[in-house]
Amino acid sequence: QALLKWRAEGNTRPSLAAYKMPLIERDLLHPRAEDEQQKHKKKRLVQSPNSYFMEVKCRNCQEITTAFSHTQTVILCSSCSTVLCQPTGGICRLTDKCYFRVKPQ
């Protein structure tokens, strides 16, 4: 009843032009690497962890030790027992003048 009254008043359905979707300014299938890196690790196009293994160079004896980036224990140098990394809530903190590089897979 209400529909017939509504049409009798001269109202018609809106055209398809009224339902146009706004254009998306970025490509959803090929996102930029910077955008993907900022997303949460489970919301990326291809899921990948934020953690990695790294090679830490001791400042005293120059020996290289392998450590995990999100370690939960103190990492010591195997030869001189110098503290290389200290755990925090997330990524570990390197001691002063200790250098690291991401270990190649």
N, C-alpha and C positions, 0 to 999 in steps of 0.2 A: 504494500500500500504506500509506504513512505517513498519507495523507489519510483513508483509511478508519479507521485506528486512532484518529486524532485525533477524528473524528466519533463513533466508538463510545464514546469516553470522555465524551461528552455536550457536547463543545464545538460551538458554532455560530458562524456569522459575526457579527461585531459589527454592530450596527444603524447606520443612517444617521446617527443622532444623535451617534455617536462621531466621525463625520467632519465635524462642523460646523466651518465656517470662522469665525474670530473676526471681529467686526464692525470695519470700517475707520472710524475716527473722522473722516476728512476726505474731501472730495469730490474724486475723481480727475479728473473731467471739468471741474470749475470750480475750479482752485486759486486761492488767494489771491495777490495781486500780490507781497506780501512774500516768500512762499515761492518763487515763480518767480524773483525777482530774486537770491536766494541760490544758486540752482542754477547749474551750469556752463552756459555758453552753448549747448552742443550737447545738453544733457539737459533743456532747457525744453520745454514743450508746443509752443510755436512758437519756433523758433530765432531768436535776435536777438543782435547783437554787443554787447559791453560798451563799445565806443569810440564817440566822437561828435565832431562839429566844435563848436568853441566860439568865441565872440567875446571877446577879451581886451582890456581897456581899459588903456592906458598910464597910469602914475601921474604922468608929467611933463606930457605934452602932451594927454592925454585922448583920443587917437586910438584907434579900434577896429581890431583886427587879427584876422583869422580864423586859427585854429590847430586842429590835430588833437589830440585828448586824449592819444593814445599816441605823440606825435611822437618822432622819433629824432635830431633836430637842434635846435640852440639857435634859438629864435624871437626876432628883434629887431624893434623898432618901426621902421616904414618911414620915419618922419620924424625921430626923434631918436636912433635906434640904441641905445636902452635894451634890455637883456635882459628879455624878458617871461616866457619859459618855458625850463626846462632839462630835458633828458631824464633819465629814470631807467629802471629795468628795465621799468616798466609805464606808469602814468599819469604825465604830465610834472608837474614841480614849478613852480608859479608863484612869481615873485619877490614880495617883501613889498609890500603895498599895491597889488597888481595884482588887479583884479576880473575875473570871467568870468561868462558865462551860456551855456547850451547854445543853439546856433544853431537856430532853428526850421527845419524841413525845408521 
